[in-house]
Amino acid sequence: MPPLNKLRTALPGGPGGNTAPRPSARLRTALTVFFALDGFLFAGWVVRIPAIKHQTGASASTLGLALLGVSAGAVVTMMLTGRLCRRFGSHPLTVICGALLSLSIALPAQTHSVLALGLVLLVFGAAYGGLNVAMNSAAVDLVADLRRPVMPSFHAAFSLGGMVGAGLGGLVAGSLSPATHLFALTGIGLLVTAAAGPALLRHPAPKPAFAADAPEKPRRLNGRARRMVLLFGVIALCTAYGEGALADWGALHLAQDLHANPGVAAAGYSLFALAMTAGRLSGTALLERLGQTRTLVAGGGTAAAGMLLGSLAPTIWLALLGFAVTGLGLANIFPVAVGRAGQLAGPGGVAAASTLGYGGMLLGPPAIGFLADWFSLPAALTTVALLAAAAAALGYGARNASQA
């Protein structure tokens, strides 16, 4: 099967094609909005973690345990979402989970103990995990239909949403309580879901790519193909670990270890998200020029170098530079890994790789918390660099995966 970045010239509907461009354009816009909303809401939560940590009286390790609630809720939901997408369709599930995520974001600020925080984060994690698997499954169907490697553009929307959410959180951190801020995000999330949801509900997911071009691939996989899907899931996990770590601990590192004020600390994640957005907006051109393997290897190496600087730098500005370089390096690894898993195994491959990948994003923060208590937060954050380097090595090892 040809690589995703070599499929850019065929258009749905053939020569003259006006069979599906209009619905595909609407679907792409609606899915882009949901990716942006996901990043916006998630960033809105993470920039208030220092305040909620203080509100609940949590230590680094007990906060890590509470954050494990997000992981547990998400992993359980992700295991079910692939099956629910096959039964009910990924589009309705994207809309439902978008509404649930919007409602659940207000809950953490209502807690005053670590136990209560962990319990409400189970609900938040379930909605977050369901939305991410559903919208990635929908996006992979659309990418296959468009026959261009545009998956990075969806993840660019997630990063852009994260940048805006973190920037807004930094602006209001000194004037609004976490409860007021997160309740406002609930209202915004529900309005956006109501505006973008109907486009997904009216149009079913496009099906032509796997059905017409390679019907045998998604149906029955040999052992090598299954192993390669798992490998791409591990690559996604290694890089999503870094996203989760910087989202939940980046602001705390800047504030606690480098004594940044709350606005600058919140801006750290915003800068990381801005760099990741820029990298993903250029992701399609990068894939068409370098190919998938070189993009994976270069991205992993760049992220490893950036995170070593970000975690160990003695000044705020060098740490911020490290965060930005890390964002550029990580930008396209996750979407490429998920896209290649989908290329090998269709929606089932997307669900498997997404589950592993987002599992890394959600399991990373608790792991960082425990390591921070045992060693220090800067030392704990160097694990992001180690896993980014591992992703680069695994990406090179998977260079012939399209032939599995």
C-alpha positions as CSV (number, residue, x, y, z in Angstrom):
1,M,0.0,0.0,0.0
2,P,1.4,3.4,-0.9
3,P,2.3,5.8,2.0
4,L,-0.3,8.4,2.9
5,N,1.9,11.2,1.7
6,K,2.0,9.8,-1.8
7,L,-1.8,9.9,-2.2
8,R,-2.3,13.6,-2.6
9,T,-3.2,13.8,-6.3
10,A,-6.4,11.7,-6.4
11,L,-9.5,13.6,-5.6
12,P,-12.8,12.1,-4.4
13,G,-15.3,11.9,-7.2
14,G,-12.8,11.5,-10.0
15,P,-12.3,13.9,-12.9
16,G,-14.8,16.6,-12.8
17,G,-15.6,15.5,-9.3
18,N,-18.3,17.3,-7.6
19,T,-19.6,14.2,-6.0
20,A,-18.3,14.8,-2.5
21,P,-16.2,17.9,-2.1
22,R,-18.9,20.0,-0.4
23,P,-19.7,17.4,2.4
24,S,-16.0,16.7,2.8
25,A,-15.3,20.4,3.3
26,R,-18.0,20.7,5.9
27,L,-16.8,17.6,7.7
28,R,-13.2,18.8,7.7
29,T,-14.3,22.2,9.2
30,A,-16.5,20.6,11.8
31,L,-13.8,18.0,12.8
32,T,-11.2,20.8,13.0
33,V,-13.5,22.7,15.4
34,F,-13.8,19.7,17.6
35,F,-10.0,19.1,17.7
36,A,-9.6,22.8,18.6
37,L,-12.3,22.6,21.3
38,D,-10.6,19.5,22.8
39,G,-7.3,21.4,23.1
40,F,-8.9,24.5,24.4
41,L,-10.8,22.8,27.2
42,F,-7.8,20.6,28.1
43,A,-5.5,23.6,28.3
44,G,-8.1,25.5,30.4
45,W,-7.9,22.7,33.0
46,V,-4.2,22.3,33.0
47,V,-3.3,25.9,33.6
48,R,-5.5,25.9,36.7
49,I,-3.8,22.8,38.1
50,P,-1.4,24.8,40.4
51,A,-4.4,26.7,41.9
52,I,-6.4,23.5,42.4
53,K,-3.4,21.7,43.9
54,H,-3.3,24.5,46.5
55,Q,-7.1,24.4,46.9
56,T,-7.0,20.7,47.7
57,G,-3.8,20.7,49.7
58,A,-2.2,18.0,47.5
59,S,1.5,17.1,47.5
60,A,3.2,16.3,44.2
61,S,2.6,12.5,44.7
62,T,-1.0,12.8,45.8
63,L,-1.7,15.2,42.9
64,G,-0.2,12.5,40.7
65,L,-2.6,10.0,42.2
66,A,-5.5,12.3,41.5
67,L,-4.4,12.8,37.9
68,L,-4.4,9.0,37.6
69,G,-8.2,9.4,37.7
70,V,-8.0,11.1,34.3
71,S,-6.0,8.2,33.0
72,A,-8.2,5.5,34.4
73,G,-11.4,7.1,33.1
74,A,-9.9,7.7,29.7
75,V,-8.4,4.2,29.3
76,V,-11.7,2.5,30.1
77,T,-13.6,4.7,27.7
78,M,-11.0,4.3,24.9
79,M,-11.3,0.6,25.1
80,L,-15.1,0.9,24.4
81,T,-15.1,3.8,22.0
82,G,-13.7,1.9,19.0
83,R,-16.5,-0.6,19.3
84,L,-19.1,2.1,19.8
85,C,-17.8,3.9,16.7
86,R,-18.2,0.7,14.6
87,R,-21.7,0.3,15.9
88,F,-23.1,3.9,16.0
89,G,-20.6,5.8,13.9
90,S,-17.7,8.1,15.0
91,H,-19.6,11.3,14.2
92,P,-22.4,11.0,16.8
93,L,-19.9,9.9,19.4
94,T,-17.7,12.9,18.7
95,V,-20.7,15.2,19.4
96,I,-21.8,13.4,22.5
97,C,-18.3,13.2,24.0
98,G,-17.7,16.9,23.1
99,A,-20.8,17.8,25.2
100,L,-19.7,15.6,28.1
101,L,-16.2,17.0,28.1
102,S,-17.6,20.5,28.2
103,L,-19.8,19.7,31.2
104,S,-17.1,17.8,33.1
105,I,-14.5,20.5,32.9
106,A,-16.3,22.5,35.6
107,L,-16.1,19.7,38.2
108,P,-12.4,19.8,39.4
109,A,-12.7,23.4,40.7
110,Q,-15.6,22.3,43.0
111,T,-13.4,19.9,45.0
112,H,-11.6,20.5,48.2
113,S,-9.8,17.2,48.8
114,V,-7.5,15.0,46.8
115,L,-10.0,12.1,46.9
116,A,-12.9,14.2,45.5
117,L,-10.5,15.6,42.8
118,G,-9.5,12.1,41.8
119,L,-13.2,11.0,41.5
120,V,-14.3,13.9,39.3
121,L,-11.2,13.5,37.2
122,L,-12.5,10.0,36.4
123,V,-15.5,11.6,34.7
124,F,-13.4,14.2,33.0
125,G,-11.0,11.5,31.7
126,A,-13.8,9.3,30.4
127,A,-15.2,12.2,28.3
128,Y,-11.7,13.2,27.2
129,G,-10.7,9.7,26.1
130,G,-14.0,9.1,24.3
131,L,-13.7,12.3,22.4
132,N,-10.2,11.8,21.3
133,V,-10.7,8.2,19.9
134,A,-14.0,9.2,18.2
135,M,-12.7,12.3,16.5
136,N,-9.4,10.6,15.5
137,S,-11.4,7.8,13.9
138,A,-13.6,10.3,12.1
139,A,-10.5,12.2,10.9
140,V,-8.7,9.1,9.6
141,D,-11.8,8.2,7.5
142,L,-11.8,11.7,6.1
143,V,-8.0,11.8,5.4
144,A,-8.3,8.6,3.5
145,D,-11.2,10.0,1.5
146,L,-9.3,13.2,0.7
147,R,-6.2,11.2,-0.2
148,R,-3.8,13.9,1.2
149,P,-1.7,13.7,4.4
150,V,-3.8,16.3,6.2
151,M,-3.9,14.6,9.6
152,P,-1.4,17.1,11.0
153,S,-3.9,19.9,10.3
154,F,-6.4,18.4,12.7
155,H,-3.8,18.1,15.4
156,A,-2.7,21.6,14.6
157,A,-6.2,22.7,15.6
158,F,-5.9,20.8,18.9
159,S,-2.6,22.6,19.5
160,L,-4.0,26.0,18.5
161,G,-7.0,25.4,20.8
162,G,-4.5,24.5,23.6
163,M,-2.5,27.7,22.9
164,V,-5.6,29.9,23.1
165,G,-6.9,28.0,26.2
166,A,-3.6,28.4,28.0
167,G,-3.2,32.0,27.0
168,L,-6.7,32.8,28.2
169,G,-6.0,30.9,31.4
170,G,-2.8,32.9,32.0
171,L,-4.7,36.2,31.4
172,V,-7.5,35.4,33.9
173,A,-5.4,33.5,36.4
174,G,-5.0,36.5,38.7
175,S,-8.5,37.9,38.4
176,L,-10.9,34.8,38.2
177,S,-11.2,31.9,40.6
178,P,-10.7,28.4,39.1
179,A,-14.4,27.8,39.6
180,T,-15.5,30.8,37.6
181,H,-13.0,30.2,34.9
182,L,-13.8,26.5,34.4
183,F,-17.6,27.2,34.5
184,A,-17.2,29.7,31.7
185,L,-15.3,27.1,29.7
186,T,-18.3,24.8,30.1
187,G,-20.6,27.4,28.5
188,I,-18.2,28.0,25.7
189,G,-17.8,24.3,25.1
190,L,-21.5,23.6,24.9
191,L,-22.0,26.5,22.5
192,V,-19.2,25.3,20.2
193,T,-20.6,21.7,20.3
194,A,-24.1,23.0,19.4
195,A,-22.7,25.0,16.5
196,A,-20.3,22.3,15.0
197,G,-22.2,19.2,15.9
198,P,-25.0,19.3,13.3
199,A,-22.5,19.0,10.4
200,L,-21.2,15.7,11.8
201,L,-24.7,14.4,12.6
202,R,-26.0,15.2,9.1
203,H,-23.1,13.6,7.1
204,P,-21.9,10.0,7.7
205,A,-18.2,9.2,7.7
206,P,-16.8,8.7,4.2
207,K,-15.9,5.1,3.4
208,P,-14.2,4.9,0.0
209,A,-10.5,4.5,0.8
210,F,-10.3,1.3,2.7
211,A,-13.3,-0.3,0.9
212,A,-12.2,0.5,-2.6
213,D,-8.4,0.6,-2.6
214,A,-7.5,-2.1,-0.1
215,P,-10.4,-4.1,1.1
216,E,-8.3,-6.9,2.5
217,K,-6.2,-4.7,4.8
218,P,-8.7,-3.7,7.5
219,R,-10.5,-7.1,7.4
220,R,-7.7,-9.5,8.2
221,L,-4.2,-8.7,9.5
222,N,-1.2,-10.9,9.6
223,G,1.0,-11.1,12.7
224,R,3.5,-8.6,11.3
225,A,0.8,-6.0,10.6
226,R,-0.5,-6.3,14.1
227,R,2.9,-5.8,15.5
228,M,3.5,-2.7,13.4
229,V,0.2,-1.2,14.5
230,L,1.3,-1.8,18.1
231,L,4.7,-0.2,17.3
232,F,3.0,2.9,16.0
233,G,0.9,3.0,19.1
234,V,4.1,2.9,21.2
235,I,5.6,5.7,19.1
236,A,2.4,7.8,19.8
237,L,2.6,6.9,23.5
238,C,6.2,8.1,23.7
239,T,5.4,11.5,22.3
240,A,2.0,12.0,23.9
241,Y,3.8,11.3,27.2
242,G,5.7,14.6,26.6
243,E,2.5,16.5,25.7
244,G,0.8,15.4,28.9
245,A,3.9,16.0,31.0
246,L,4.3,19.6,29.8
247,A,0.6,20.3,30.0
248,D,0.3,19.2,33.6
249,W,3.8,19.9,35.0
250,G,5.3,22.6,32.7
251,A,3.6,25.5,34.5
252,L,4.5,24.1,37.9
253,H,8.1,23.6,36.9
254,L,8.4,27.3,35.8
255,A,6.6,28.5,38.9
256,Q,8.2,26.2,41.5
257,D,11.7,25.6,40.3
258,L,12.4,28.9,38.3
259,H,10.1,31.2,40.4
260,A,8.1,32.5,37.4
261,N,5.0,34.5,38.1
262,P,1.6,32.9,37.4
263,G,1.2,34.6,34.0
264,V,4.7,33.6,32.7
265,A,4.2,30.0,34.1
266,A,0.9,29.7,32.2
267,A,2.6,31.2,29.1
268,G,5.1,28.3,29.1
269,Y,2.4,25.8,28.0
270,S,1.0,28.4,25.6
271,L,4.4,28.8,23.9
272,F,4.8,25.0,23.7
273,A,1.3,24.8,22.1
274,L,2.1,27.7,19.7
275,A,5.3,25.9,18.5
276,M,3.4,22.6,18.1
277,T,0.7,24.4,16.2
278,A,3.3,26.0,13.8
279,G,4.9,22.6,13.3
280,R,1.6,20.9,12.5
281,L,0.4,23.6,10.2
282,S,3.5,22.9,8.1
283,G,3.1,19.1,8.6
284,T,1.5,18.3,5.3
285,A,4.3,20.1,3.4
286,L,6.9,18.5,5.6
287,L,5.5,15.0,5.0
288,E,5.4,15.6,1.2
289,R,9.0,16.7,1.2
290,L,10.7,14.5,3.7
291,G,8.4,11.4,3.9
292,Q,7.0,9.8,7.1
293,T,10.2,8.1,8.4
294,R,12.4,11.2,8.2
295,T,9.7,13.3,9.8
296,L,9.4,10.8,12.7
297,V,13.2,10.6,13.3
298,A,13.9,14.3,13.0
299,G,11.0,15.2,15.2
300,G,12.0,12.8,17.9
301,G,15.6,14.0,18.0
302,T,14.5,17.7,18.0
303,A,12.1,17.1,20.9
304,A,14.7,15.2,22.9
305,A,17.2,18.1,22.6
306,G,14.5,20.7,23.4
307,M,13.3,18.9,26.5
308,L,16.7,18.5,28.0
309,L,17.1,22.3,27.7
310,G,13.5,22.9,29.0
311,S,13.9,20.7,32.1
312,L,17.5,21.5,33.1
313,A,17.9,25.2,32.0
314,P,18.8,27.5,34.9
315,T,16.7,30.5,33.7
316,I,13.1,31.0,32.8
317,W,13.8,32.2,29.2
318,L,16.0,29.2,28.3
319,A,13.4,26.9,29.7
320,L,10.8,28.6,27.6
321,L,13.0,28.2,24.5
322,G,13.4,24.5,25.4
323,F,9.6,24.1,25.6
324,A,9.2,25.8,22.2
325,V,11.8,23.5,20.5
326,T,10.1,20.5,22.2
327,G,6.8,21.5,20.7
328,L,8.3,21.8,17.2
329,G,9.8,18.3,17.5
330,L,6.7,16.6,18.9
331,A,4.4,18.3,16.5
332,N,3.9,15.7,13.8
333,I,4.9,12.4,15.4
334,F,1.6,11.6,16.9
335,P,-0.5,12.3,13.8
336,V,1.9,10.4,11.6
337,A,1.9,7.4,13.9
338,V,-1.9,7.3,14.1
339,G,-2.2,7.8,10.3
340,R,0.2,5.0,9.6
341,A,-1.7,2.7,12.0
342,G,-4.9,3.6,10.1
343,Q,-3.1,3.0,6.8
344,L,-2.3,-0.6,7.9
345,A,-5.5,-1.6,9.7
346,G,-8.2,1.0,9.0
347,P,-10.3,2.3,11.9
348,G,-9.2,-0.6,14.2
349,G,-5.6,0.5,13.8
350,V,-6.6,4.1,14.6
351,A,-8.4,3.1,17.7
352,A,-5.5,0.9,18.9
353,A,-2.8,3.5,18.2
354,S,-4.9,6.4,19.7
355,T,-5.6,4.4,22.8
356,L,-1.9,3.7,23.4
357,G,-1.0,7.3,22.4
358,Y,-3.5,9.1,24.6
359,G,-2.8,6.6,27.3
360,G,0.8,8.0,27.3
361,M,-0.6,11.6,27.6
362,L,-2.7,10.6,30.5
363,L,-0.3,8.2,32.3
364,G,2.7,10.6,31.9
365,P,1.6,13.2,34.4
366,P,1.1,10.8,37.4
367,A,4.5,9.2,36.5
368,I,6.1,12.6,36.6
369,G,4.5,13.3,40.0
370,F,6.0,10.2,41.6
371,L,9.4,10.8,40.0
372,A,9.3,14.4,41.2
373,D,8.8,13.3,44.8
374,W,11.6,10.7,44.5
375,F,14.1,12.9,42.7
376,S,13.1,16.4,41.6
377,L,10.7,17.8,39.0
378,P,13.4,18.9,36.6
379,A,14.9,15.3,36.7
380,A,11.5,13.8,36.2
381,L,10.9,16.0,33.1
382,T,14.0,14.6,31.5
383,T,12.1,11.4,30.9
384,V,10.2,13.3,28.2
385,A,13.5,13.6,26.3
386,L,14.3,9.9,26.8
387,L,11.0,8.8,25.3
388,A,11.2,11.3,22.4
389,A,14.6,9.8,21.5
390,A,13.0,6.3,21.8
391,A,10.2,7.4,19.4
392,A,12.8,8.5,16.9
393,A,14.6,5.1,17.1
394,L,11.3,3.2,16.8
395,G,10.2,5.4,13.8
396,Y,13.4,4.5,12.0
397,G,12.8,0.8,12.8
398,A,9.3,1.1,11.3
399,R,10.4,2.5,8.0
400,N,9.2,-0.5,6.0
401,A,5.8,-0.8,7.8
402,S,3.7,0.0,4.8
403,Q,4.7,-3.3,3.3
404,A,3.5,-5.3,6.4
